[in-house]
Amino acid sequence: MKEYAKARATYEEGLTHDPHSAELKEGLIRTIQAINKMTRGEGTDAERKQQQERAMADPEIQAILTDPVMRQVLRDMEENPAAAQKHLANVQVAAKFEKLVEAGIVQIR
């Protein structure tokens, strides 16, 4: 199973050096499509399980999940989806939330 978030970062970094590379652009598009597929829960059970196991072993993901502010944000979003807009207006919260989505910890339906 690929590590899509790392692949995405690599393609984006490559495009800063060669913004006209068709190969990098196509790779980025394929990677984003794969991330979106997993985000919507369309991967197989084995893929989702493997993705979540890898994410839980990532120190950055562990730090986000143990952050008291993020724990409250996730709880608020679960209990009151309208709260998502308010929380995601905070750039730092939005970046951490995006990491959790890309890692497969949070699914958007």
N, C-alpha and C positions, 0 to 999 in steps of 0.2 A: 504494500500500500504506500502510496506517495505521501510525502509531507507537503500538502498543498500550500500552507501558509509560507513555508520557507521557499517553495518554488516560486510563489507569487512575488515575494520580496526579491528574489534573485532576478527574475525577469524585469521587474521594475527598475532595479539597479542597473541592469544591462541596458535598458532603454535610456537611462540618463547619459550613458556613454555613446550609444548609437541609436538615436531616436527614430531612425528611418528603417531599422532592421525588421523586415517582414517576418523573419523566423522568430524573433523575440516577441513581436506583437501577436503572432499566431499562438505561440506558447503561452503567453499571458492570457489570451482569450480562452484557450482550452483549460487552463488552470482555474480561472474564475468560474467557468462553467462547472467544473468538477466541484469546486467549493460550494457553489449554489446548489448543486444536486445533493450534496451531503447535508447542507444547511436545511434543506426542505425535507430531510429524512428519506430520501429516495435511494440511498445506498442499501446494500444488502445488510442483514443483521451482522454478519461477520465483519464487513467493512466498518460499520458504525462502532462495533465493539473494539476493533483494533484501533480506530481513530481515537476513541475515548481513552483507551489504555495508554496510548502514546501521549495524549494530552495531559493525563493525570501524572505522568512521569516528568512533565516539563515544569521546571522550577518557576517559570514566569506564570504559568496557568495556576500552579499551586498558590503563588503569592496573591493572584487576583482573587481566587476563591476563598482565601483566608482573610482578605481585607474586609474589615467590618463595614465600611461604607458600601463596597460592592455587594456584600451579602445582603444588606438592607435594600439596595437598588434591585437586586434580583428578586427578593421577596416582594417588594412593592410591585414590580412588573408582573409577577405571577398572580398576585391578588387583585391588582388594578391595572389592566393593560394600558389604560389612558395615561398612567404615570410614566410609561416608557418615553413618551415625547418629552416630558419635563426633564427626566434624567439624562436622556441622550443629547439634550442641549448643552450639557457640560462636556467639553471636548475630552477631558481625561476619562470620564466615565464612558463616553462613546468609544474611545480607543480600546479600553479594557473590554467592553462589551463585544466589540468586533473581534477581538482576539478569542474570546470564548466561543463566539459563533463559528469562526474559522476552525477552531480546534474541535468542534463538534460537541462541545459541552452544552451549548444552548442551541436549540432548534427553533427556527421561525416557521410558523404555519399560518 
